[in-house]
Amino acid sequence: MQKLFARRKKYKTLDDRALVELAAADKEAFGELYERYLTKMYNYVYYRTGNTHDAEDLTAKVFQRAMSHIGTYVDRGLPFQAWLYRIAHNLVANWHRDQGRRKIIALDDFVAHSLQSEAPDRWTEEQEEQKHLMEAVRRLPEDRQQLLLLKFIEQLSNAEIGEIMGRTEGAVKSLYHRTLLALREDLQRQDDIGAARRLSGKEG
Amino acid sequence: MDSHADAKAQDLVDNITGALQQGNSPDPIVDLSDGAHDEYVDLVSLIQGLRDTLVPVEPSAEFAAHLKTQLLISEAGLVARLRKMPARLHVAAILALFAGFSLLLSRRLFGASTAQDISEEPVATAL
């Protein structure tokens, strides 16, 4: 037992590359990689699926797939997390295909907790705005959603995002700019549609 | 928009995002946007909205622990552990297995003949 604890302690000091080499034959090494990346994978899948149940199911699949393929992992100089994100991305894409539709995230689950201390009416208003924004994010193409999640949730730099998405730093910066413009346009369009509906409702 | 203006706009948006993520005011950066001040004010509020909406979530501790157990103590994990055991343990396991089979076999053979002997004994009848 002491040996196991000593080994676990040693694994905490190792970098990803060394752990990946060990993980093919040693489950404890894989366990350390799991600890490092569980929350990241969960966040990514959660925001892409919009519910806890599917997020847990797909996160489990990400790590099961990673564990069964770690023996064939080839280090191409990219960070290990890029490989995990790719697995997650493929699983989420399959999930969306199977669903045949895009569910709207139940924003109640993840509205920023900091807002809850504010006045209730202000909080409700903020919640509504966040809901609209999240719906707009989910209407974006997959690569743009991925970029926003990596930038805002993982707070990765453009270079790190580029490594994960297989793009140059400049291409990420450009995609981010275009994503914001598209998002703004979509939100304006939705506002216009909402205003037109309200107007026609009043007239009717 | 030409490529130079495009690159400048991308840099501005990137810098505004960086400032907001670090909790700094984006105003000094927006002020550098020359004539397009209003457009960037609009984008600042959108970036703020994204920052406040896309917040990290944590998987439940129960799920995290359950999945880890599932991954590390899978069937494949047990096989791998057995393989990594020292050779003397392998020999001991084989010997124990052999001894177990021998015991079962001997019980069946000798146990059956004993039962047969007993059944063949004449039954004493009460007069």
Chai-1 contact restraints between the chains, C-beta under 6 A:
chainA,res_idxA,chainB,res_idxB,connection_type,confidence,min_distance_angstrom,max_distance_angstrom,comment,restraint_id
A,K27,B,L72,contact,1.0,0.0,6.0,A-B,restraint_1
A,K27,B,G77,contact,1.0,0.0,6.0,A-B,restraint_2
A,G31,B,L72,contact,1.0,0.0,6.0,A-B,restraint_3
A,Y34,B,K68,contact,1.0,0.0,6.0,A-B,restraint_4
A,L38,B,A64,contact,1.0,0.0,6.0,A-B,restraint_5
A,Y42,B,P59,contact,1.0,0.0,6.0,A-B,restraint_6
A,N43,B,P56,contact,1.0,0.0,6.0,A-B,restraint_7
A,N43,B,V57,contact,1.0,0.0,6.0,A-B,restraint_8
A,Y46,B,V57,contact,1.0,0.0,6.0,A-B,restraint_9
A,E56,B,F63,contact,1.0,0.0,6.0,A-B,restraint_10
A,A60,B,L67,contact,1.0,0.0,6.0,A-B,restraint_11
A,F63,B,L71,contact,1.0,0.0,6.0,A-B,restraint_12
A,M67,B,L71,contact,1.0,0.0,6.0,A-B,restraint_13
A,F110,B,V57,contact,1.0,0.0,6.0,A-B,restraint_14
A,A112,B,D52,contact,1.0,0.0,6.0,A-B,restraint_15
A,A112,B,V55,contact,1.0,0.0,6.0,A-B,restraint_16
A,Q130,B,T53,contact,1.0,0.0,6.0,A-B,restraint_17
A,L133,B,G49,contact,1.0,0.0,6.0,A-B,restraint_18
A,L133,B,T53,contact,1.0,0.0,6.0,A-B,restraint_19
A,M134,B,T53,contact,1.0,0.0,6.0,A-B,restraint_20
A,F152,B,L50,contact,1.0,0.0,6.0,A-B,restraint_21
A,F152,B,L54,contact,1.0,0.0,6.0,A-B,restraint_22
A,I153,B,L54,contact,1.0,0.0,6.0,A-B,restraint_23
A,I153,B,P56,contact,1.0,0.0,6.0,A-B,restraint_24
A,K173,B,Q10,contact,1.0,0.0,6.0,A-B,restraint_25
A,K173,B,D14,contact,1.0,0.0,6.0,A-B,restraint_26
A,S174,B,Q10,contact,1.0,0.0,6.0,A-B,restraint_27
A,H177,B,Q10,contact,1.0,0.0,6.0,A-B,restraint_28
A,H177,B,V13,contact,1.0,0.0,6.0,A-B,restraint_29
A,L180,B,L43,contact,1.0,0.0,6.0,A-B,restraint_30
A,R184,B,L46,contact,1.0,0.0,6.0,A-B,restraint_31
